Amino acid sequence: MYLAHETWPDLEEYVAGESLAVVPLGSTEQHGPHLPEGTDYLIARALARAATDRTGHLCTPPVTVGVSPHHRQFHGTTWVDAPVFRDYVESLSRNLTYHGIDRIVYVNAHGGNVDHLREVGRRLRDDGTAYAVEWMWDESIPDLIDEVFETPGPHGGPKETAMIMHIARDLVREERLEDARDGGRTDLENVPATLHGARVSYDSVEISDNGVFGDQTDATPEIGERLFEAATDQLVALLEWLDDQPFDDLVPDPHVDPQPGSRR
């Protein structure tokens, strides 16, 4: 059920019997010379729509700009500062709770959003407003990714390339796959990002000249379909589990005894 395509009476009927919403989030940032800047939100939106089509749950429009300042040296990258992103997502989430939603799954496809979405989820849970969790598609199927790719890469690599080949192949510049590999970084064991235990790089251009990692030539639409279906299965399982939980079991217990030994 896609919120933007429904009327308010249809949505009134939904929240009369359901209280779960899915929010897809990604970014608009460089993904190398071969993938569109909307890669992350395109993947998140496609997975969220596929899973909610199967379960009947509510899916919101995607959040298309995320926390991406580490890609700013590449043309077209847009971003919002982390506090702005957190406040926006929290405000959107509280808006959903006003309409009867009390559990939310953030279907996320951008690593830069992860910590901030988890913080928002904690805020909402700690005050008892809603139970919100961040879900990252590639973290749900790590064994399959390791099985199909020798060098999957954390950004702009074959896993994202294969996914976009499956959901929006016309947006992939397939003639640039070798250039993406040769101009990026395939050696993921010796990335010069840390030194003596400290993180010494802030921006992706400092460790990859064209901003991507992994061997993009390993990607195919057929592999992308396998990844997409496997990740969708995992998301469906999460939605069904969350929908079955009593809300009281999802929120924190009250303090066991704020004043031990006192009589009130």
C-alpha positions as CSV (number, residue, x, y, z in Angstrom):
1,M,0.0,0.0,0.0
2,Y,1.8,3.2,-1.2
3,L,0.7,6.2,0.9
4,A,1.1,8.7,-1.9
5,H,-1.2,6.8,-4.2
6,E,-4.0,6.4,-1.6
7,T,-6.9,8.6,-0.6
8,W,-7.5,9.6,3.0
9,P,-10.5,7.3,3.5
10,D,-8.4,4.4,2.3
11,L,-5.7,5.4,4.8
12,E,-8.3,5.8,7.5
13,E,-9.3,2.2,6.8
14,Y,-5.7,1.0,7.0
15,V,-4.9,2.5,10.4
16,A,-8.1,1.2,11.8
17,G,-6.6,-2.3,11.6
18,E,-2.9,-1.8,11.1
19,S,-0.2,0.2,12.8
20,L,3.0,-0.5,10.9
21,A,4.7,1.8,8.3
22,V,7.7,1.3,6.1
23,V,9.9,4.4,5.2
24,P,12.5,3.9,2.4
25,L,15.6,6.1,2.7
26,G,18.7,6.5,0.6
27,S,20.8,9.3,-0.8
28,T,21.5,11.3,-3.9
29,E,25.2,11.0,-4.3
30,Q,28.0,9.9,-6.6
31,H,28.1,6.1,-7.3
32,G,31.0,6.2,-9.7
33,P,31.0,6.7,-13.5
34,H,28.6,3.9,-14.1
35,L,25.7,4.2,-11.7
36,P,23.1,7.0,-11.2
37,E,23.3,9.3,-8.2
38,G,19.9,8.0,-7.0
39,T,21.2,4.5,-6.6
40,D,20.6,4.2,-2.9
41,Y,17.1,5.6,-2.8
42,L,16.1,3.7,-5.9
43,I,17.1,0.4,-4.2
44,A,15.4,1.3,-1.0
45,R,12.2,2.3,-2.7
46,A,12.1,-0.8,-4.8
47,L,12.6,-3.1,-1.9
48,A,10.1,-1.3,0.3
49,R,7.5,-1.4,-2.4
50,A,8.1,-5.0,-3.2
51,A,7.9,-6.1,0.5
52,T,4.8,-4.0,1.3
53,D,3.1,-5.3,-1.9
54,R,3.5,-8.8,-0.4
55,T,2.5,-7.9,3.2
56,G,-0.1,-5.2,2.6
57,H,1.6,-2.8,4.9
58,L,1.9,0.9,4.4
59,C,4.9,2.4,2.5
60,T,5.7,6.1,2.4
61,P,7.4,8.0,-0.3
62,P,11.2,7.8,-0.1
63,V,13.6,10.2,1.6
64,T,15.9,10.8,-1.3
65,V,18.7,13.0,0.3
66,G,20.7,11.7,3.2
67,V,24.0,12.2,5.1
68,S,26.5,12.3,2.3
69,P,29.1,15.0,2.8
70,H,31.9,12.5,2.4
71,H,31.0,12.3,-1.3
72,R,30.9,16.1,-1.8
73,Q,33.9,16.3,-4.1
74,F,32.0,14.5,-6.9
75,H,29.6,16.5,-9.0
76,G,25.9,16.3,-8.2
77,T,26.2,14.9,-4.7
78,T,23.6,16.5,-2.4
79,W,23.4,16.1,1.3
80,V,21.9,17.4,4.5
81,D,23.8,17.8,7.8
82,A,23.4,15.0,10.2
83,P,21.3,16.9,12.8
84,V,19.0,18.1,10.1
85,F,18.6,14.6,8.8
86,R,17.8,13.2,12.2
87,D,15.3,15.9,13.0
88,Y,13.6,15.5,9.6
89,V,13.2,11.7,10.0
90,E,12.1,12.1,13.6
91,S,9.5,14.7,12.6
92,L,8.3,12.5,9.7
93,S,8.0,9.5,12.1
94,R,6.1,11.5,14.7
95,N,3.8,12.6,11.9
96,L,3.0,9.0,11.2
97,T,2.4,8.2,14.8
98,Y,-0.2,11.1,14.9
99,H,-2.1,9.0,12.3
100,G,-2.0,5.8,14.3
101,I,1.3,4.2,13.4
102,D,3.3,2.9,16.3
103,R,6.0,0.8,14.6
104,I,8.2,1.8,11.7
105,V,10.9,0.1,9.6
106,Y,13.4,2.4,8.0
107,V,14.3,0.6,4.8
108,N,17.8,2.1,4.3
109,A,20.2,1.7,1.4
110,H,22.9,4.3,2.4
111,G,25.6,3.6,5.0
112,G,25.9,7.3,6.0
113,N,22.3,7.2,7.3
114,V,22.7,4.2,9.6
115,D,23.8,5.7,12.9
116,H,21.4,8.6,12.6
117,L,18.4,6.3,11.9
118,R,19.3,4.2,14.9
119,E,19.5,7.3,17.1
120,V,16.0,8.4,15.9
121,G,14.7,5.0,16.6
122,R,16.1,5.1,20.1
123,R,14.5,8.6,20.7
124,L,11.1,7.3,19.6
125,R,11.3,4.1,21.7
126,D,12.6,5.8,24.8
127,D,9.7,8.1,25.1
128,G,7.2,5.3,24.2
129,T,6.0,7.0,21.0
130,A,6.9,4.2,18.5
131,Y,9.2,1.3,17.9
132,A,11.4,2.2,14.9
133,V,14.2,0.1,13.5
134,E,16.8,0.6,10.7
135,W,17.1,-2.2,8.1
136,M,20.0,-2.3,5.6
137,W,19.4,-4.6,2.7
138,D,23.0,-5.9,2.2
139,E,23.3,-6.6,5.9
140,S,20.3,-8.9,5.6
141,I,22.0,-11.2,3.1
142,P,25.8,-11.2,3.7
143,D,26.3,-14.9,2.9
144,L,24.7,-14.6,-0.5
145,I,26.8,-11.5,-1.3
146,D,30.0,-13.3,-0.3
147,E,28.9,-16.2,-2.5
148,V,28.3,-14.3,-5.7
149,F,31.1,-11.7,-5.5
150,E,34.8,-12.0,-4.9
151,T,35.2,-8.2,-4.2
152,P,31.7,-6.8,-3.4
153,G,32.9,-3.4,-2.3
154,P,31.1,-1.1,0.2
155,H,30.1,1.6,-2.3
156,G,29.3,1.6,-6.0
157,G,30.6,-2.0,-6.3
158,P,29.0,-5.1,-7.9
159,K,26.3,-5.6,-5.4
160,E,24.8,-2.1,-6.0
161,T,25.5,-2.4,-9.7
162,A,23.7,-5.7,-9.9
163,M,20.7,-4.4,-8.0
164,I,20.3,-1.4,-10.3
165,M,20.8,-3.6,-13.3
166,H,17.8,-5.5,-12.0
167,I,15.5,-2.7,-11.1
168,A,16.5,0.1,-13.5
169,R,19.0,-1.3,-16.1
170,D,18.6,1.6,-18.4
171,L,20.3,3.8,-15.8
172,V,23.5,1.8,-15.7
173,R,26.3,2.9,-18.0
174,E,27.4,-0.7,-18.7
175,E,30.1,0.5,-21.1
176,R,31.9,2.1,-18.1
177,L,32.1,-1.0,-15.8
178,E,35.7,-1.6,-16.6
179,D,36.6,2.1,-16.1
180,A,34.8,2.0,-12.8
181,R,36.8,-1.0,-11.6
182,D,40.1,0.3,-13.0
183,G,39.7,3.8,-11.7
184,G,38.4,2.8,-8.3
185,R,39.7,0.5,-5.6
186,T,39.5,-3.2,-5.7
187,D,42.1,-3.8,-3.0
188,L,39.8,-3.8,0.1
189,E,42.3,-5.2,2.5
190,N,44.7,-2.3,2.5
191,V,42.4,0.8,2.3
192,P,44.3,3.7,3.8
193,A,41.5,4.9,6.0
194,T,42.9,4.1,9.4
195,L,46.3,4.6,11.0
196,H,47.5,3.3,14.4
197,G,43.8,2.8,15.3
198,A,42.6,6.2,14.2
199,R,40.3,7.0,11.4
200,V,42.5,9.3,9.2
201,S,40.3,9.8,6.2
202,Y,37.0,11.7,6.0
203,D,36.1,11.7,2.3
204,S,35.7,8.9,-0.2
205,V,38.0,10.6,-2.8
206,E,40.9,10.2,-0.4
207,I,40.8,6.4,-0.8
208,S,39.2,6.0,-4.2
209,D,39.9,8.3,-7.2
210,N,36.5,7.7,-8.8
211,G,34.6,7.1,-5.5
212,V,33.8,3.4,-5.9
213,F,35.1,0.1,-4.5
214,G,35.0,-3.5,-5.8
215,D,34.9,-5.2,-9.2
216,Q,31.8,-3.9,-11.0
217,T,32.4,-6.2,-13.9
218,D,31.1,-9.1,-11.8
219,A,27.6,-7.7,-11.7
220,T,24.8,-9.1,-13.9
221,P,21.0,-8.5,-13.9
222,E,20.5,-12.1,-13.0
223,I,22.6,-11.8,-9.8
224,G,20.8,-8.6,-9.1
225,E,17.5,-10.4,-9.2
226,R,18.8,-13.0,-6.7
227,L,20.0,-10.3,-4.3
228,F,16.7,-8.4,-4.7
229,E,14.5,-11.4,-4.0
230,A,16.6,-12.6,-1.1
231,A,16.6,-9.2,0.5
232,T,12.9,-8.8,-0.1
233,D,12.3,-12.1,1.7
234,Q,14.3,-10.9,4.7
235,L,12.4,-7.6,4.8
236,V,9.0,-9.4,4.6
237,A,10.0,-11.7,7.5
238,L,11.0,-8.6,9.5
239,L,7.7,-6.9,8.8
240,E,5.7,-10.0,9.7
241,W,7.6,-10.4,12.9
242,L,7.2,-6.8,14.0
243,D,3.5,-6.8,13.1
244,D,3.0,-9.8,15.5
245,Q,4.7,-8.2,18.5
246,P,2.5,-6.6,21.2
247,F,3.5,-3.0,21.5
248,D,4.1,-3.2,25.2
249,D,6.8,-5.8,24.5
250,L,8.6,-3.4,22.2
251,V,9.0,-0.4,24.4
252,P,11.4,-0.2,27.4
253,D,10.4,-1.3,30.8
254,P,10.1,1.4,33.4
255,H,13.0,2.0,35.8
256,V,13.0,-1.0,38.1
257,D,13.1,1.2,41.3
258,P,14.1,4.8,41.0
259,Q,14.4,5.2,44.8
260,P,15.4,1.9,46.2
261,G,14.2,1.2,49.7
262,S,11.9,4.2,49.9
263,R,8.2,4.0,50.8
264,R,5.7,6.0,48.9
